[in-house]
Amino acid sequence: MRKEFLKKTSERLLGMKKLLLGEIQDRLKGESEGGKDEGRDTYDLASDERDREINMILSDREREKLLAIDDALQRIDGKTYGNCECGCDQCEGEIGLPRLKVLPFTRLCVRCQEETERENRLIRRIDEPGPYRKLTGADAEEDSF
Ligand SMILES: [Zn+2]
């Protein structure tokens, strides 16, 4: 993997993280508005206390995104970035650069991603209880006449 690309990607990831944290920070500030003049103290809080506070305000989606960003950054540091993590037989081993450009925190190559999605769809199909039926609702309506 080219160093230049890794550097650019890590900058991009850090930018995304900053943006996301900025939004959260704004939301925190918005919530604590109400006469209290503690805005600046938020930054001085012990970091895990602040993490906890940030965690509480995050949606699942945002939390996942933050984790994915941190994860990708760690993989860049650990020089494993761009390796597909699936380890199956048909794996291409490395995730293509065009794919990484579009999805900088992906952990699977195109092949494995498609394979995983197909499996997930299969599992979902088995789990589904079948189409919803609302027979009782229609019957009950007749009383209103
Ligand atoms: Zn793969």
Boltz pocket constraint, residues with backbone or C-beta under 6 A from the ligand:
constraints:
  - pocket:
      binder: B
      contacts: [[A, 84], [A, 85], [A, 86], [A, 87], [A, 88], [A, 90], [A, 91], [A, 92], [A, 93], [A, 108], [A, 109], [A, 110], [A, 111], [A, 112], [A, 113]]
      max_distance: 6.0
